[in-house]
Amino acid sequence: MWSSLTVLLLAAWACQADVAHAEEMMKRSLSASRLASPRSKRMIGGTLAPHVPWQAMVYLSDSVLDGGYAGGALISDRWVLTAGRNLFIRKSREAIQGREPVIPKVYLGITRRAEADATKEVAVEKVVLHPGFQNRSDWDNDLALIKLNKPVVMSSKVTPIPLPERGQDLADTVGGSGVITGWGWGNLLTSSESLKHLILPLASNSDCKAEYDSTPHTPDVDDNMFCTGASRFEGNVCFGDAGGALAVTDAQTGDVYAAGILSYDKSCKRYNYGVYMKIVSYLPWIHSVIRGDTEKSSALRADAMSRMYSWQP
């Protein structure tokens, strides 16, 4: 059984990185899986999540070789925010250059993969990649917005998660931690049938950067990113969790908001850190897309203001 699974996994990983890197990661993951305590085995892939109303499934295929599926966050009645790499079959910068993103299927209001059917699918109008997506590396500006064909009906099953507001900072979150949800791979190196969650501590960017600076096929952590570490029982994000929102609680107001979108989801059992796009760094772009700005919008607004001031008696 493991020999056939090994072939499939190595082929999938080869789409992400070189084969040698994939082989080493798999050996370490299998070793950790066999040695883990029963308690940690329950936590490696997270614990079952309650219904998470902002969670979206961004789906290209059941097979990782054909793009797979990942997470996303509903941020308004018409928009889902996800990682840009989720919209391509092969994820590397070299494979993506010159290609258009795939229009995905999007499912809302589900906690089990089996629920991803026509009754929970919401039609997609278009996708918008960040203009700086993969400028220098696989992980630069790894964000995309997905516009839905029509507004979704809000309910206890489907509700957006707010974006950060001015003054909200990661340093002011409850417990210095956040919650990530997803259907990513667990201890047996298979994706989860049910939505799971992990409570993860916020990590030092300098520590995170130091680990990945010396590791190929990993992000160059910059000021537009932040990192989380493993949970108290060594649970961590893994393949398939990318695009999910790290939800945090503001310690002053009690407000829940999305602090980041998971980009690097390959820490699994080998590395310490998941890497996220820091949403507060991207608010101007997100708002401009949701408003429907064109290249002339800023100039038109400035011209209108100038005229009104000049006409003041």
Secondary structure as GFF3:
##gff-version 3
##sequence-region A 1 313
A	DSSP	alpha_helix	2	14	.	.	.	ID=ss1
A	DSSP	alpha_helix	19	35	.	.	.	ID=ss2
A	DSSP	alpha_helix	38	44	.	.	.	ID=ss3
A	DSSP	beta_strand	47	48	.	.	.	ID=ss4
A	DSSP	beta_strand	55	59	.	.	.	ID=ss5
A	DSSP	three_ten_helix	64	66	.	.	.	ID=ss6
A	DSSP	beta_strand	69	74	.	.	.	ID=ss7
A	DSSP	beta_strand	79	82	.	.	.	ID=ss8
A	DSSP	three_ten_helix	84	87	.	.	.	ID=ss9
A	DSSP	alpha_helix	93	96	.	.	.	ID=ss10
A	DSSP	beta_strand	105	108	.	.	.	ID=ss11
A	DSSP	three_ten_helix	113	115	.	.	.	ID=ss12
A	DSSP	beta_strand	121	122	.	.	.	ID=ss13
A	DSSP	beta_strand	124	129	.	.	.	ID=ss14
A	DSSP	beta_strand	144	148	.	.	.	ID=ss15
A	DSSP	three_ten_helix	170	172	.	.	.	ID=ss16
A	DSSP	three_ten_helix	174	176	.	.	.	ID=ss17
A	DSSP	beta_strand	177	182	.	.	.	ID=ss18
A	DSSP	beta_strand	196	203	.	.	.	ID=ss19
A	DSSP	alpha_helix	205	213	.	.	.	ID=ss20
A	DSSP	beta_strand	225	228	.	.	.	ID=ss21
A	DSSP	beta_strand	245	249	.	.	.	ID=ss22
A	DSSP	beta_strand	256	264	.	.	.	ID=ss23
A	DSSP	beta_strand	274	278	.	.	.	ID=ss24
A	DSSP	three_ten_helix	279	282	.	.	.	ID=ss25
A	DSSP	alpha_helix	283	291	.	.	.	ID=ss26
A	DSSP	alpha_helix	297	310	.	.	.	ID=ss27
###
